[in-house]
Amino acid sequence: MYAPKDKKIKTAKLVAILNAGFLGVVIAITLLAMHGSLQTTFVGVLCAALTIGMYAAPLSAMKRVIRTRSVQYMPFFLSFFLFLNGGVWSVYAVLVKDYYIGVPNVVGFVLGSAQLILYMIYRNKPAAMIEEKGPVHTEAKGGVEMPARGDNDEEAAGNLKSRSLAEGKTKSLPKPSVERQHSLQKLTKTLSIGAYELLQHSSWANDAV
């Protein structure tokens, strides 16, 4: 309901293929192409395989728990009820001597036990920080620590180099001397004199000559 449009389309396709199409094909094959005990064998093997797949699905969560050393990705109640369900069905399979029920549920009982053991090991341990990128090594270059050139830190090195160059340019700009400032002030004052004053100055110069 709340997924993006592309996810909705993908989910609808999976529902149509697996929940409706696959189930319809199994029912059609069982009723039309098989007879007698073969129907029971076919459906029993298929049920056992799907049940093992259901119990094995949380294995990816177990891998993440081991990598991060945190159980936040593995809900306790899911693991507990997988363990409980597999154990009870295993007992029932032994009582009725049904291999199609017993084999997958024994596997589920073992996997559920492994998940609970993993939960007990890592439940009180802090999560480990998993770095996706490699470590960044720094090298001194001109008094500035620069990251070592690598595939993962080219952009960071470029940014740091540009920043250090900009800072160097800012620091290296020369400051104007006092004499230069005085000359600039005289030039500005000269340019600001009006045409009338210039004429007066020129007439005074002619009289003096």
C-alpha positions in Angstrom: 0.0 0.0 0.0 2.7 2.5 0.9 5.4 1.3 -1.5 6.6 3.3 -4.5 4.8 2.6 -7.8 7.7 0.5 -9.3 7.7 -1.6 -6.1 4.0 -2.1 -6.3 4.3 -3.3 -9.9 7.1 -5.7 -9.0 5.1 -7.1 -6.1 2.0 -7.6 -8.2 4.0 -9.5 -10.7 5.5 -11.8 -8.0 2.1 -12.4 -6.5 0.6 -13.3 -9.9 3.5 -15.6 -10.8 4.1 -17.3 -7.4 0.9 -17.1 -5.4 -1.5 -17.7 -8.3 0.4 -19.1 -11.2 2.7 -21.5 -9.4 -0.1 -22.8 -7.2 -2.4 -23.2 -10.1 0.2 -25.2 -12.1 0.8 -27.5 -9.1 -2.9 -28.2 -8.7 -3.4 -28.8 -12.4 -0.4 -31.2 -12.6 -1.4 -33.1 -9.5 -5.1 -33.5 -10.6 -4.7 -34.0 -14.3 -1.3 -35.6 -14.9 -0.9 -37.8 -11.9 -2.9 -40.6 -10.3 -2.9 -42.6 -7.1 0.1 -42.6 -4.8 2.1 -40.5 -7.2 0.0 -37.5 -6.3 0.8 -37.9 -2.6 4.5 -38.3 -3.3 4.7 -35.3 -5.6 2.8 -33.0 -3.2 4.7 -34.3 -0.2 8.2 -33.7 -1.7 7.1 -30.3 -2.9 5.8 -29.4 0.6 9.0 -30.6 2.2 11.1 -28.5 -0.2 9.1 -25.3 0.4 9.1 -25.8 4.2 12.9 -26.1 4.2 13.1 -22.9 2.1 10.9 -21.2 4.7 13.2 -22.3 7.5 16.3 -21.4 5.6 15.1 -17.9 4.6 16.4 -16.2 7.9 20.0 -17.4 7.1 20.7 -14.0 5.6 19.8 -12.4 8.9 22.2 -14.8 10.7 25.0 -13.8 8.4 24.4 -10.1 9.1 24.3 -10.8 12.9 27.7 -12.4 12.7 29.1 -9.5 10.6 27.7 -6.7 12.7 27.8 -8.5 16.1 24.3 -7.2 16.7 20.9 -9.0 16.9 18.9 -5.9 15.9 18.5 -7.5 12.4 17.1 -10.8 13.7 13.8 -10.6 15.6 13.8 -12.8 18.7 10.2 -14.0 18.4 10.6 -15.0 14.8 13.6 -17.2 15.7 11.8 -18.5 18.8 8.7 -19.6 17.0 10.6 -21.1 14.1 12.4 -23.2 16.7 9.2 -24.1 18.5 7.2 -24.9 15.4 10.0 -27.1 14.0 10.3 -29.0 17.3 6.6 -29.6 17.8 6.1 -30.8 14.1 9.1 -33.0 14.5 7.6 -34.8 17.5 4.3 -35.1 15.5 6.1 -36.6 12.5 7.8 -39.2 14.7 4.4 -40.2 16.2 2.7 -40.6 12.9 5.8 -41.8 11.0 5.5 -39.2 8.3 8.8 -38.4 6.5 7.3 -35.5 4.5 6.5 -33.7 7.8 9.5 -34.9 9.8 12.5 -34.1 7.5 11.8 -30.4 6.8 10.7 -29.7 10.4 13.8 -31.3 11.8 15.9 -29.0 9.6 13.7 -26.1 10.8 14.3 -27.2 14.4 18.1 -27.2 13.9 18.1 -23.8 12.2 15.9 -22.3 14.8 18.2 -23.6 17.5 21.2 -22.0 15.7 19.4 -18.7 15.6 18.6 -18.8 19.3 22.2 -19.7 20.1 23.4 -16.8 17.9 20.9 -14.5 19.7 22.3 -15.5 23.1 25.9 -14.9 22.0 25.4 -11.4 20.5 22.4 -10.0 22.5 24.6 -8.0 24.9 27.4 -7.0 22.6 27.7 -3.6 21.0 27.3 -3.4 17.3 30.5 -3.3 15.3 31.0 -0.6 12.7 31.4 -2.2 9.3 33.3 0.0 6.9 32.3 -0.5 3.3 35.3 1.4 1.9 38.9 0.6 2.6 41.0 2.6 5.2 42.2 6.0 4.2 45.9 6.5 4.7 47.3 10.0 5.0 50.7 11.2 3.7 52.4 14.5 4.6 52.8 16.8 1.6 54.0 20.3 2.1 52.9 20.4 5.7 49.4 19.4 4.8 48.0 15.8 5.5 46.8 14.5 2.1 44.9 11.3 1.7 46.7 8.6 -0.2 45.6 8.2 -3.8 43.3 5.3 -4.2 40.2 4.2 -6.0 37.9 5.2 -3.1 39.4 8.6 -2.1 40.2 10.4 -5.3 37.5 12.9 -4.9 38.3 13.5 -1.2 42.0 14.1 -2.1 41.1 16.5 -4.9 38.8 18.5 -2.6 41.4 18.7 0.2 44.1 19.7 -2.3 42.0 22.5 -3.8 41.2 23.8 -0.3 44.8 23.8 0.7 45.8 25.7 -2.5 43.1 28.3 -1.9 44.3 28.8 1.6 47.9 29.1 0.4 47.0 31.7 -2.2 45.1 33.7 0.4 48.1 33.6 2.8 50.7 34.4 0.2 49.0 37.7 -1.1 51.4 40.6 -0.5 50.3 43.5 1.6 50.7 47.0 0.0 53.5 49.0 1.5 53.0 52.4 3.1 54.7 54.2 0.3 52.6 52.6 -2.3 49.5 53.5 -0.4 50.7 57.1 -0.2 51.3 57.2 -4.0 47.8 55.9 -4.7 46.3 58.6 -2.5 48.2 61.3 -4.4 47.1 59.9 -7.7 43.5 59.8 -6.6 43.7 63.4 -5.3 45.2 64.5 -8.6 42.5 62.8 -10.7 39.8 64.4 -8.5 40.9 68.0 -9.3 38.5 69.8 -11.6 39.2 71.3 -15.0 39.1 74.9 -13.6 41.8 74.1 -11.0 44.0 72.5 -13.7 43.7 75.7 -15.8 44.6 77.8 -12.8 47.6 75.7 -12.1 48.7 75.9 -15.7 48.3 79.8 -15.8 50.4 80.1 -12.6 53.0 78.1 -14.3 53.1 80.3 -17.4 53.3 83.5 -15.2 56.2 82.0 -13.4 58.0 81.3 -16.6 
